[in-house]
């Protein structure tokens, strides 16, 4: 999935017509923007049956991805996830990980992943820095959350500069730290180097 071009970029009409990617694009600071509007909602209907996400367990097409993200958001909302909540995923990379990650972001929560192989003491110390995180550590629980989802609540009214997800630093210069990324950061990546 790709956003539009770099702000101010002009592309030849022939290029615009040949490019089938949605033009969700760059989200200016201060504007209402939820990352799932770009990665889920802006997918053209004609892509519904195309493969979107594949793993060893099979593939989801774009329609299924949208359905699972909405179900994850609905189920997480029932568990109390709201704008400003923290959702920590401690499961291996999988289609379910992606659905839960995007489901949490859809609700305006900040989502982060920890490695399932991380030492328990280190993980405990990292989670202790966050106010009341909701954690999902078991792949079976992850599947149950998605399967038990309520109706898609739709994207929260987040702004482009609101917190979206967190990554851990490598720890090469000291203990790992959480680095917060904004709702618009992935859109900026898509609109700049991702598109090239």
C-alpha positions in Angstrom: 0.0 0.0 0.0 1.4 3.4 -0.8 0.4 6.9 -0.1 0.5 9.8 -2.5 3.7 11.6 -3.5 5.9 13.8 -1.5 4.1 17.1 -0.6 4.3 19.4 -3.6 5.5 16.7 -6.0 4.0 16.8 -9.4 3.8 13.6 -11.4 3.2 13.2 -15.1 -0.5 12.4 -15.9 0.6 9.1 -17.5 2.3 8.1 -14.2 -0.8 9.0 -12.2 -3.1 7.0 -14.4 -0.8 3.9 -14.3 -0.3 3.9 -10.6 -3.0 1.7 -8.9 -2.0 2.5 -5.4 -4.3 4.5 -3.1 -3.3 8.1 -2.6 -3.9 8.4 1.2 -0.5 10.1 1.3 1.2 12.5 3.7 -0.8 13.6 6.7 0.0 17.2 7.7 0.6 17.9 11.4 -2.5 18.8 13.4 -4.9 17.3 10.9 -7.3 14.5 11.9 -5.7 11.2 10.7 -5.7 7.6 11.9 -3.2 5.3 10.2 -5.8 2.6 9.6 -7.6 5.0 7.3 -4.6 4.7 5.0 -3.7 1.1 5.5 -7.2 -0.4 5.7 -9.9 2.0 4.7 -8.3 3.5 1.6 -7.7 0.1 -0.1 -9.7 0.1 -3.4 -12.6 -2.3 -3.5 -11.2 -3.8 -6.7 -8.3 -5.2 -4.6 -10.7 -7.1 -2.2 -9.8 -10.6 -3.5 -6.0 -9.9 -3.9 -3.6 -11.4 -1.3 -2.8 -8.8 1.3 -0.9 -10.7 4.1 0.6 -14.1 3.9 2.2 -16.3 6.5 3.0 -20.0 7.0 -0.7 -20.4 8.1 -2.0 -19.1 4.8 -3.1 -15.7 3.2 -5.7 -13.1 3.9 -6.9 -11.0 1.0 -7.6 -7.3 1.5 -11.3 -7.9 2.4 -10.3 -10.4 5.1 -7.6 -8.1 6.4 -10.2 -5.3 6.8 -12.6 -7.7 8.5 -10.0 -9.0 10.9 -8.6 -5.5 11.8 -12.2 -4.3 12.5 -12.9 -7.4 14.6 -9.7 -6.9 16.6 -10.6 -3.3 17.2 -14.1 -4.3 18.3 -12.8 -7.0 20.7 -10.1 -4.7 22.1 -12.6 -2.0 22.7 -14.7 -4.5 24.8 -11.6 -5.2 26.8 -11.3 -1.5 27.7 -8.9 -0.2 25.0 -9.5 3.5 24.4 -7.5 6.4 23.0 -4.5 6.8 25.2 -4.3 3.1 26.2 -1.2 1.0 25.7 -1.5 -2.4 24.0 1.6 -4.7 24.1 1.9 -7.6 21.7 4.2 -10.4 22.9 3.3 -12.9 20.2 5.4 -14.1 17.2 5.0 -12.3 13.9 1.8 -13.5 12.3 -1.3 -12.3 10.5 -3.0 -12.0 14.0 -0.1 -9.8 15.1 -0.9 -7.4 12.3 -4.6 -7.4 12.9 -4.2 -6.7 16.6 -1.6 -4.0 15.9 -3.8 -2.2 13.5 -6.9 -2.9 15.6 -5.3 -1.1 18.6 -4.2 1.8 16.4 -7.7 2.1 15.0 -9.0 2.7 18.6 -6.4 5.5 19.2 -4.3 3.3 21.4 -0.5 3.1 21.3 0.7 -0.3 20.3 4.1 -1.9 20.8 5.6 -5.3 20.4 8.0 -7.2 22.6 9.8 -10.3 21.5 8.4 -13.6 22.8 12.0 -14.6 23.6 12.8 -11.5 25.6 14.1 -12.3 29.1 11.2 -12.0 31.6 13.1 -9.5 33.9 13.8 -7.2 31.0 10.2 -7.4 29.7 8.8 -6.7 33.2 11.1 -3.6 33.5 10.0 -2.3 30.1 6.3 -2.8 30.8 6.6 -1.2 34.2 7.4 2.1 32.5 3.9 2.2 30.9 0.6 3.1 32.7 -1.6 0.0 32.8 -0.7 -1.7 29.5 -3.0 -4.4 28.1 -0.8 -7.3 27.0 -1.5 -10.2 24.7 1.2 -12.8 25.0 -0.4 -16.0 23.8 -1.0 -16.8 20.1 -4.2 -18.7 21.0 -5.4 -15.6 22.9 -4.6 -13.4 19.9 -6.8 -15.6 17.7 -9.6 -15.6 20.2 -9.5 -11.8 20.5 -10.0 -11.5 16.7 -12.5 -14.3 16.5 -14.6 -12.8 19.3 -14.6 -9.3 17.9 -17.6 -7.1 17.9 -18.5 -4.8 15.1 -15.8 -2.5 13.8 -16.0 0.7 15.8 -14.3 2.6 12.9 -11.2 4.8 13.3 -10.8 6.9 16.4 -10.6 10.7 15.8 -6.8 10.8 16.3 -4.6 13.6 14.9 -1.6 13.1 12.7 0.8 13.9 15.6 -0.8 11.6 18.1 1.1 8.6 19.4 0.5 5.5 17.3 3.1 2.8 18.0 6.3 2.3 19.9 9.5 0.4 19.1 12.4 -0.5 21.3 15.9 0.9 20.8 18.7 -1.7 20.3 20.2 -1.1 23.7 23.7 -0.6 22.2 24.3 2.5 24.3 22.4 1.5 27.4 19.1 -0.2 28.4 16.5 -0.4 25.6 14.1 2.5 25.6 10.6 3.0 24.0 10.6 5.3 21.0 7.1 6.6 20.2 6.1 7.1 16.6 3.2 9.3 15.5 0.1 8.4 13.4 1.6 10.1 10.4 5.0 8.5 10.5 4.3 5.5 8.3 2.4 7.7 5.9 5.5 9.8 5.6 7.7 6.8 4.9 5.3 5.6 2.2 5.1 9.0 0.6 8.9 9.5 0.6 11.4 6.6 0.4 8.8 3.8 0.3 7.4 5.1 -2.9 10.8 5.3 -4.5 
